[in-house]
Amino acid sequence: MEKKLNAKLTLDKNNEIAKVDDRIYGSFIEHLGRAVYGGIYEPNHPLSDEQGFRKDVIELVKELDVPIVRYPGGNMVSAYNWEDGIGPKIDRPRRLELAWRTIETNEVGTNEFADWAKKVNADVMMAVNLGTRGIDAARNLVEYTNHPGGTYWSDLRKSHGYEQPHNIKTWCLGNEMDGPWQVGQKTAYEYGRIAKETGKAMKLVDPTIELVACGSSNTGMPTFPEYEATTLDIAYEEIDYISLHQYYGNRTNDSANYLANNMDMDHFIKTVTSTCDYIKAKHRSNKTINLSFDEWNVWYHSNNADTKIEPWSIAPPQLEDVYNFEDALLVGSMLITFLQHADRVKMACLAQLVNVIAPIMTENNGRSWKQTIFYPYMHASLYGRGVSLQPILSSPKYDSKDFTDVPYIDSAAVYNEEKEEVTIFMVNKNLEDAITLTADVRSFAGYKVAEHIVMENDDLKAVNTAVKESVVPHNNGKSSLQNGVLEAELLKSSWNVIRMKKM
């Protein structure tokens, strides 16, 4: 028998956190597994276009309205020669790809990916190799992609059929450089120095670019957050963002504890923010470093399968997590956490976009479909553009193995004044009971509930496949708005999107 649980929320249009940077709905394509080959690119597929890109995948990515996509890595970038992926394909070398121990054919490179990004209406976030390479390769790549012409690298781009520069404005200075798994791992001092000098050279080529420096690979690293502090101390004036990476998994099958992991993410963001501000104070600087959470997701389902991959194969099925319903709930809570920190988290990349720990799955020469996590990501991207508001929430709480005082309700709200609409995102983590929400929304006079989207399933382990989508949202949520009071039923274990519009 369900208990009667209640939550209260107050929402005021003047209680702003910050304008949401659309780039928090970014994603990531690495040359890893079937993300590129067999994912976005499959020349022999019946639905592929003249460049070999799968049109069914393009349409699914466009449904998500992804504003920016990080490329080409990830771990692989730390031993990657970008020059291998330009020019006539027949002349491109096959290389041993050391991060994932596969063969990289280099059929897709910088220009092809820039073309694909245009097809899905996304910008490119380009990463440079600071593992085996450094200043020279990075500044040359900026010249190749961004300089209009009249120089060696820009004219080489033109000779490859790209008269106009790609104008890539967001750049990552390496990837997870503190990790022992990284080719060219560096101490914080070593990394800070190479990031500073590489960033300086890149901005001399194009002063309009923004640079993202590596932070710790995750919160479990022994040097966290000292790695951030040292890197920022050295390279503060050259960089614009610090990078955060975090993945979660339900390895012990403790769903209540698993769904509380966004509290860990919240703590991570607060710790890195305070580290940035400490170095700002130390430097007596007027410049604020913001956060780029450019790898985040659930990742654990495929771990055992990945140990069986044959080394030096081409585009094997690596990191192909099949996501279930509870994964989608946690992804929703993580998106809510970004919105709660919209004042400092300006970019984020769901890692990754196709096949590799991804919302979109494909079969080679076959079908494509939406994983469970596709939907909260899509809803946030479509309806989470505007100003993030600070909800004042009173929710029942619970304790789990690793967390105390976990609110059953996670909530964020985004106000789009131009469209005269406000969207409230909520996750009910209670695995047994619905919760009745009463919200004071008198600030939004004349508004009505336009839609209450719900994603629910009695089976937390339900998944979507090419044959059957068991986990899909519906818009039959129960909510009403009268005299400035919103009442909504938040079903047990549910993702909710309540959209209100001025009528």
Steps between C-alpha positions, in 0.01 A plus 500: 500500500638839395566764763371855467813706445509870426753751374480877475669731253512875453602641163554870429608638164722756676695237694757436228809279512631596155424485132548145380787464255356276226833317487414306818301276265811405304624151423811313393621287209832323551683275260408208724302184432213561259446868580642610164530189285163325506350787700495838330693369196418188299547553125338170398186549705184544288416820690842662467548828312758586237770541767422170672317649799191314620194718443293312758761585764511862384125528551519352850779740596295789364209388721730557797597848375862451608676839494864387517687170461843426644745325261715288437566390861514409774789271577581443134601863445808459720682305227315636197663673203231723356683520168419130444133591449528764227558490126408223253366198684705262288817659641400488866694259721357226717631535853511301819260686729662461840225615737254228404745269317320499165588591143414857399435522124479882496216494246335770709707796613477869574327615181254213483401549862452874446270412207303256717464757777346744253251232391378462861513877569773470764825679567825310552696486825843390380757328720875524443765241585701599806614144568750418224493845338458863600531862393596457136233246402231694685574842352523344153159341542347833601657657191366217282143526633464873570737716296341644184794441262838608372703271728627144472237326715202713396588459133539127554143495631388683187680244283297233680179662378418731793529857380341647811643439848305282744527767773512254789476714812518253791816295564601240760863503610551124511296243691521355853871571517525388863388145415759217498299350212580806291778493241727781615363529856617818671534636848298812576808716459598338170147529369454857621814608315412330168139620521613857563750512215280311254203719583709811455610391151150395397355837601775681308373320188135574584429730797125427482522136614414371848715241676407218739774368729497150647404456861520172690367203306248439779449571868666173599841609373749535790602847378143641486458800533868590526542423128241768418660749738852456361388505136293815556780666694735458205266554203229726646526785250516275193200276568126563521354178642608205711382152405307252718435133421279257693321170433274298730386138513270277705748218553349379828140514378409753768259723312429745782871565548564512126234763439657725765826536305408844371576616856858391436495695174367804685788477750749458214377818330509699824853381579638592158318834505654588836843392374464731199397787723789440741749533215312807374543657841864392520570666164289805593339450159179643360463194277266216602574146387182306419442127477481266202353166611607349170462133590206372702268202487421157637769246408526149642282257305761423235806461725513119488433480127781746428759266655429254219572740208763367260793748486576686176160452338316777315203666671411215739186533718666669799325671793156411363298540819135401466325751723203419719226713652683583824796623295266749333384622842858567612581671169198724562626586849847578360347739246306665782829542689653685205202738492537558874857614429433695181696793642827303471439190284500652152574189294432129544536203268296183541759235423438377247245552222478185285558133599775572756326557838243685295135604471495383136575141392545352155546168328767473233310506171180503703270693731545786744305567820471714812633376831320586824736790577411663166180645641607702807792631296265603219248662735767704677655608172169602343332662801794601720604809305458831676569612858553241771288585802564404862216277620441510875416136564384315808516126430487185713845341526670164544837357594696251287829315532716792393270801543289658772205736471441422135196696373254268328432785258765658280381819335613772261306763309576703188315818402492607136364853507503539123282191450299577814548153641653339805601136530540311827714185487456249783608150592316304768755253640254330731493140381166420663284809536366787295548850638248782473667830415347833591678792336457873552537647150312829553793677333374359170162667481291394202694176447337161449635146490571426135640152549611260772741247350568188706741212458414208725537123508427238764825326404810703588703268277281542188697583185438611142613291204484521123191280518313654792515830689374408847593834659344802332346818639132590486322831557223378726648636820250622760549867580281808527556871555242720668535835676879484488522154656631206298409154619665197342524132567853371468476126451746270673834470319414757234645773282265798466498804273227752581475767234302815576415765242334839515154465351 
